[in-house]
Amino acid sequence: MQLRRLGKTDLQVSVVGFGGIPIQRISSDQAVKVVEAAVSGGINFIDTARAYTDSESKLGAIIGSHRNKLIIATKSMARSRKDMARDIDISLREMKTDYIDLYQLHNVKDEGSLEKVLAPGGALEALQDARSSGKIRFIGVTGHIAKILVKVIKTGEFDTVQLPFNPVETAALDELLPLAREMDMGTIAMKPFAGGAFKNKASCLKFILESGFTTAIPGMDEVSQVVENITAGQTDSVLSGEEKSLLDEETELLGRKFCRRCEYCQPCPRGIDIPTIFLLQGYSTRYGLQEWAMERYQPLPAKISDCADCGECEEKCPYSLPIREMLKEAETYLEK
C-alpha cells in the first residue's frame, strides 16, 4: 500500500483509508472480518464519526490489537465546548483507546456553524484542550461546501480538511486544494465513489490521488470490497487513456441527475433543504441505510411534500438538474 504524508501532521497514511459509515449495517462479527482484512492489506487510516450510530463501538472491538500501527480519525457535530468535550470522551470510550490521532469538526456547512465553533466557549476550544491533554493529537474539519471550507482553512486552526471529491464533485480543484497545499494541510476525500454511484471504483481512486488528495476513504462492508480497494492503492495512481475515457463517460451520465451540494438552489421559498434531501437519499439507496436516512429526514422542518413546484430551484441550478423530478424520486425513499 502506498503511503502519503498527511500534511503538517507528518503522519504517514495509506492512500486508501477505511470509511466507517457502512459498517453500521453489518454485524459486529462481520465488521471484525472486514476491518481485519483492511488492516492486513495495508490500510492504516480509519475514519468514523460520533453520528455513525455504532461504528465507533464496532471499531473499538477491533483496533486495540492494532493500535500502534493505526491512525484513527473520528468527528463530531458538536458546536459548543461542553458538547465537544463530552463527545471526545465518548469516542475514546467507544473505541477503547486513550488517544485519537485526528478529531474533526464534522459538517461545517455555513458561516453560522463556523462562527459557533470558533467563538469563546465553542467546540474548537474543547479540541484544543483535548490536544493539550493528550486525548487527541491533531484537529481537522469536514464539510460538503468547498467555499465554506476555504474560509475555515484560512483561520489556520486546522491540520486537515475532509470533503466529498470524485469525478463528478470537483469543486475543491478551484481554490480549496491549492490553498490546503499552500498551508500544508492533509486532504481527505470522502464519497470517492459519489456515494456508490460510480462503478469504476479503481479509476475513481486513481483520479482522486492524481488530483493531489492525501487519501481517499471509501466505505466498505464486505471483504471483497476491501480487496478491490487495496489493489487500487497498491498500483500506479495515474489514469491510463482508456481508464480516463471510461470514467468520463460515467461522469457524464451521472452528471445529468447528480446533486453536487453546491447550494445554489438555496434558499427554497418553502424552506426545503434540497441538498440535504439528496444526500440522505444517497445514503438510503447506495449505502443501504434506509432507516438511518429516514431518521435524519424526519426532523427537517420542511418536507418534500411541501414543494410548491415553482421551479425556482431549477432556474438557479448551475448544472441544470431536474430538481423537482429528483425530489419526487427521493420522496419514495424518505417519506413514510
C-alpha positions as CSV (number, residue, x, y, z in Angstrom):
1,M,0.0,0.0,0.0
2,Q,1.3,3.5,-0.9
3,L,1.7,5.9,1.9
4,R,1.4,9.7,1.8
5,R,2.3,12.4,4.4
6,L,-0.9,13.8,5.9
7,G,0.2,17.4,5.7
8,K,1.8,19.1,8.7
9,T,0.7,16.2,11.0
10,D,3.6,14.3,9.5
11,L,1.5,11.1,9.8
12,Q,2.1,8.6,7.0
13,V,-1.3,7.4,5.9
14,S,-2.4,4.8,3.4
15,V,-3.6,6.4,0.2
16,V,-6.7,4.3,0.6
17,G,-8.3,4.6,4.0
18,F,-11.3,3.0,5.6
19,G,-14.6,4.9,5.8
20,G,-16.7,3.9,8.8
21,I,-20.2,4.6,7.5
22,P,-21.2,1.2,6.1
23,I,-20.2,-1.0,9.0
24,Q,-23.3,0.4,10.8
25,R,-25.4,-2.1,8.7
26,I,-23.4,-5.3,9.3
27,S,-23.0,-7.4,12.4
28,S,-20.1,-6.9,14.8
29,D,-18.6,-10.3,13.8
30,Q,-18.7,-9.3,10.1
31,A,-17.2,-5.9,10.9
32,V,-14.3,-7.6,12.6
33,K,-13.6,-9.6,9.4
34,V,-13.9,-6.5,7.1
35,V,-11.6,-4.3,9.3
36,E,-9.1,-7.1,9.8
37,A,-8.9,-7.6,6.1
38,A,-8.3,-3.9,5.6
39,V,-5.5,-3.7,8.2
40,S,-3.9,-6.9,6.8
41,G,-3.9,-5.3,3.4
42,G,-2.0,-2.2,4.5
43,I,-4.8,0.2,5.3
44,N,-3.7,2.2,8.3
45,F,-6.1,5.2,8.2
46,I,-9.6,4.6,9.7
47,D,-12.2,7.3,9.7
48,T,-15.6,7.2,11.6
49,A,-17.9,9.7,13.4
50,R,-20.0,10.0,16.5
51,A,-23.0,10.3,14.2
52,Y,-22.4,6.9,12.7
53,T,-24.5,5.0,15.3
54,D,-22.5,2.0,16.4
55,S,-19.5,2.5,14.0
56,E,-17.1,3.7,16.8
57,S,-18.0,0.8,19.1
58,K,-17.6,-1.8,16.3
59,L,-14.2,-0.4,15.6
60,G,-13.4,-0.4,19.3
61,A,-13.7,-4.1,19.4
62,I,-11.0,-4.4,16.7
63,I,-8.5,-1.7,16.8
64,G,-7.0,-2.4,20.2
65,S,-4.7,-5.2,18.9
66,H,-3.5,-3.0,16.1
67,R,-3.5,0.4,17.8
68,N,0.2,1.1,17.4
69,K,0.1,0.9,13.6
70,L,-3.3,2.5,13.0
71,I,-4.2,6.2,12.5
72,I,-7.7,6.7,13.9
73,A,-9.9,9.7,12.9
74,T,-13.4,10.5,14.1
75,K,-15.6,13.6,14.2
76,S,-18.4,15.3,16.0
77,M,-21.2,17.7,15.1
78,A,-20.9,19.4,18.5
79,R,-20.6,23.1,18.3
80,S,-20.0,24.1,21.9
81,R,-17.0,23.5,24.1
82,K,-19.1,21.5,26.6
83,D,-20.7,19.2,24.0
84,M,-17.4,18.6,22.1
85,A,-15.6,17.7,25.3
86,R,-18.3,15.2,26.1
87,D,-18.2,13.7,22.6
88,I,-14.4,13.3,22.7
89,D,-14.7,11.3,25.9
90,I,-17.4,9.2,24.4
91,S,-15.3,8.5,21.3
92,L,-12.4,7.4,23.5
93,R,-14.6,5.1,25.5
94,E,-16.4,3.6,22.5
95,M,-13.2,2.9,20.6
96,K,-11.4,1.7,23.7
97,T,-8.3,3.9,23.2
98,D,-6.6,6.5,25.3
99,Y,-6.0,8.9,22.4
100,I,-7.4,9.7,18.9
101,D,-5.0,10.7,16.2
102,L,-7.3,13.1,14.4
103,Y,-10.6,14.6,15.8
104,Q,-12.6,16.6,13.3
105,L,-15.3,19.3,13.4
106,H,-18.0,17.5,11.4
107,N,-20.0,19.1,8.6
108,V,-19.3,22.8,9.0
109,K,-21.8,23.8,6.3
110,D,-22.3,27.5,6.8
111,E,-20.9,30.7,8.3
112,G,-23.2,30.4,11.3
113,S,-21.7,27.0,12.2
114,L,-18.2,28.3,11.7
115,E,-18.8,31.3,14.0
116,K,-20.2,29.0,16.7
117,V,-17.2,26.7,16.8
118,L,-14.7,29.5,16.7
119,A,-16.4,31.7,19.3
120,P,-15.4,31.7,23.0
121,G,-17.0,28.6,24.5
122,G,-17.1,27.0,21.1
123,A,-16.1,23.5,20.0
124,L,-12.6,24.5,18.9
125,E,-11.7,25.3,22.5
126,A,-12.6,21.7,23.6
127,L,-10.5,20.3,20.8
128,Q,-7.5,22.5,21.7
129,D,-7.9,21.4,25.4
130,A,-8.0,17.7,24.3
131,R,-4.9,18.2,22.2
132,S,-3.1,19.8,25.2
133,S,-4.1,16.9,27.5
134,G,-3.1,14.2,25.0
135,K,-6.6,12.9,24.3
136,I,-6.2,13.8,20.6
137,R,-3.2,14.6,18.5
138,F,-4.5,16.8,15.7
139,I,-7.6,18.8,14.7
140,G,-9.4,18.6,11.4
141,V,-12.6,19.8,9.8
142,T,-15.1,18.2,7.4
143,G,-17.8,19.6,5.2
144,H,-19.5,19.4,1.9
145,I,-19.4,23.0,0.7
146,A,-15.9,24.0,-0.7
147,K,-16.4,27.8,-0.4
148,I,-17.2,27.5,3.3
149,L,-14.3,25.1,3.9
150,V,-12.0,27.7,2.2
151,K,-13.0,30.2,5.0
152,V,-12.3,27.5,7.6
153,I,-8.9,26.8,6.2
154,K,-7.9,30.4,6.2
155,T,-8.3,30.5,10.0
156,G,-5.1,28.5,10.3
157,E,-6.6,26.5,13.1
158,F,-6.8,23.1,11.4
159,D,-4.4,20.3,10.4
160,T,-6.6,18.5,7.9
161,V,-9.7,19.1,5.7
162,Q,-12.1,16.4,4.6
163,L,-14.8,16.8,1.9
164,P,-16.5,14.9,-1.0
165,F,-14.3,14.5,-4.0
166,N,-14.8,12.3,-7.1
167,P,-15.0,12.8,-10.8
168,V,-18.5,14.4,-10.6
169,E,-17.7,16.5,-7.5
170,T,-14.6,18.5,-8.3
171,A,-15.3,22.0,-6.7
172,A,-12.1,21.5,-4.5
173,L,-9.9,21.9,-7.5
174,D,-10.6,25.6,-8.0
175,E,-9.3,27.0,-4.7
176,L,-9.5,24.6,-1.8
177,L,-6.9,22.1,-2.8
178,P,-4.3,24.7,-3.8
179,L,-4.9,26.6,-0.5
180,A,-4.7,23.5,1.6
181,R,-1.5,22.5,-0.1
182,E,-0.1,26.0,0.5
183,M,-0.9,25.7,4.2
184,D,0.5,22.2,4.4
185,M,-2.9,20.6,5.4
186,G,-3.7,17.0,4.9
187,T,-6.6,16.4,2.5
188,I,-9.1,13.6,2.9
189,A,-11.5,12.7,0.1
190,M,-14.8,11.3,1.3
191,K,-17.5,10.0,-1.0
192,P,-14.8,8.8,-3.5
193,F,-17.4,6.8,-5.5
194,A,-20.1,9.6,-5.1
195,G,-21.9,7.5,-2.5
196,G,-21.6,4.3,-4.5
197,A,-22.8,5.9,-7.8
198,F,-19.6,5.2,-9.7
199,K,-18.9,1.6,-10.8
200,N,-15.3,2.2,-12.0
201,K,-14.0,2.3,-8.4
202,A,-10.3,1.8,-9.1
203,S,-10.4,4.6,-11.7
204,C,-12.1,6.9,-9.2
205,L,-9.4,6.3,-6.7
206,K,-6.7,7.0,-9.2
207,F,-8.5,10.2,-10.3
208,I,-8.6,11.4,-6.6
209,L,-4.9,10.6,-5.9
210,E,-3.8,12.0,-9.2
211,S,-5.6,15.2,-8.3
212,G,-3.5,15.6,-5.2
213,F,-5.5,14.4,-2.2
214,T,-3.6,12.7,0.5
215,T,-6.0,9.8,1.0
216,A,-9.5,8.6,-0.1
217,I,-11.8,6.9,2.4
218,P,-14.3,4.6,0.7
219,G,-16.8,2.9,2.9
220,M,-16.5,-0.9,3.0
221,D,-18.8,-3.6,4.5
222,E,-17.5,-6.7,2.6
223,V,-14.1,-8.3,2.4
224,S,-14.4,-8.3,-1.4
225,Q,-14.7,-4.5,-1.4
226,V,-11.6,-4.3,0.8
227,V,-9.6,-6.4,-1.6
228,E,-10.6,-4.3,-4.6
229,N,-9.8,-1.0,-2.9
230,I,-6.5,-2.2,-1.6
231,T,-5.4,-3.3,-5.0
232,A,-6.2,0.2,-6.3
233,G,-4.0,1.6,-3.5
234,Q,-1.1,-0.6,-4.5
235,T,-0.9,0.4,-8.1
236,D,0.2,3.4,-10.1
237,S,-2.1,6.4,-9.3
238,V,-2.1,7.7,-12.8
239,L,-5.1,7.1,-15.1
240,S,-4.5,5.4,-18.4
241,G,-6.1,6.9,-21.5
242,E,-8.7,4.1,-21.6
243,E,-9.5,4.4,-17.9
244,K,-10.0,8.2,-18.3
245,S,-12.3,7.7,-21.3
246,L,-14.5,5.2,-19.4
247,L,-14.6,7.5,-16.3
248,D,-15.5,10.5,-18.4
249,E,-18.4,8.5,-19.9
250,E,-19.7,7.5,-16.5
251,T,-19.2,11.1,-15.1
252,E,-21.3,12.5,-18.0
253,L,-24.1,10.1,-17.3
254,L,-24.2,10.8,-13.6
255,G,-23.9,14.5,-14.1
256,R,-27.4,14.7,-15.5
257,K,-29.1,13.8,-12.2
258,F,-26.4,14.1,-9.5
259,C,-26.5,16.8,-6.8
260,R,-23.1,18.3,-6.1
261,R,-24.4,20.1,-2.9
262,C,-23.2,23.5,-4.2
263,E,-26.4,25.0,-2.6
264,Y,-27.1,27.4,-5.4
265,C,-30.7,26.2,-5.2
266,Q,-31.0,27.6,-1.7
267,P,-32.9,29.1,-0.2
268,C,-36.1,27.4,-1.3
269,P,-39.2,29.6,-0.9
270,R,-40.8,26.8,1.1
271,G,-37.7,26.1,3.2
272,I,-36.9,22.7,1.8
273,D,-33.2,21.8,2.3
274,I,-32.8,20.3,-1.2
275,P,-29.1,19.3,-0.9
276,T,-29.6,17.5,2.4
277,I,-32.5,15.6,1.0
278,F,-30.5,14.3,-1.9
279,L,-27.6,13.4,0.4
280,L,-30.0,11.3,2.6
281,Q,-31.5,9.7,-0.5
282,G,-28.0,8.6,-1.4
283,Y,-27.4,7.0,2.0
284,S,-30.7,5.2,1.6
285,T,-30.3,3.9,-1.9
286,R,-26.5,3.5,-2.3
287,Y,-25.4,2.7,1.3
288,G,-28.4,0.6,2.2
289,L,-29.0,2.8,5.3
290,Q,-32.8,3.3,4.8
291,E,-33.8,3.6,8.5
292,W,-30.8,5.8,9.3
293,A,-31.6,8.2,6.4
294,M,-35.3,8.4,7.3
295,E,-34.5,9.1,11.0
296,R,-32.4,12.1,9.8
297,Y,-35.0,13.2,7.3
298,Q,-37.9,13.4,9.8
299,P,-36.7,16.3,11.9
300,L,-36.2,18.5,8.8
301,P,-38.7,21.5,9.2
302,A,-39.8,21.3,5.6
303,K,-40.5,18.1,3.8
304,I,-40.5,17.2,0.1
305,S,-44.3,17.2,0.1
306,D,-44.2,20.9,1.0
307,C,-42.8,21.7,-2.5
308,A,-44.9,24.2,-4.4
309,D,-43.5,23.1,-7.8
310,C,-42.4,26.7,-8.5
311,G,-39.2,25.7,-10.3
312,E,-37.1,28.4,-8.8
313,C,-34.5,25.8,-7.7
314,E,-34.1,24.6,-11.2
315,E,-33.6,28.1,-12.5
316,K,-30.7,28.7,-10.1
317,C,-29.0,25.2,-10.5
318,P,-25.8,25.7,-12.4
319,Y,-25.9,22.1,-13.6
320,S,-29.5,22.3,-15.0
321,L,-30.6,19.4,-12.9
322,P,-34.3,18.3,-13.0
323,I,-34.6,19.0,-9.2
324,R,-38.4,18.7,-9.0
325,E,-38.3,15.3,-10.7
326,M,-35.4,14.3,-8.4
327,L,-37.3,15.4,-5.3
328,K,-40.3,13.2,-6.2
329,E,-38.0,10.2,-6.6
330,A,-36.4,11.0,-3.2
331,E,-39.8,11.2,-1.6
332,T,-40.4,7.5,-2.3
333,Y,-37.4,6.6,-0.1
334,L,-37.6,9.2,2.7
335,E,-41.3,9.9,3.4
336,K,-43.3,7.2,5.2
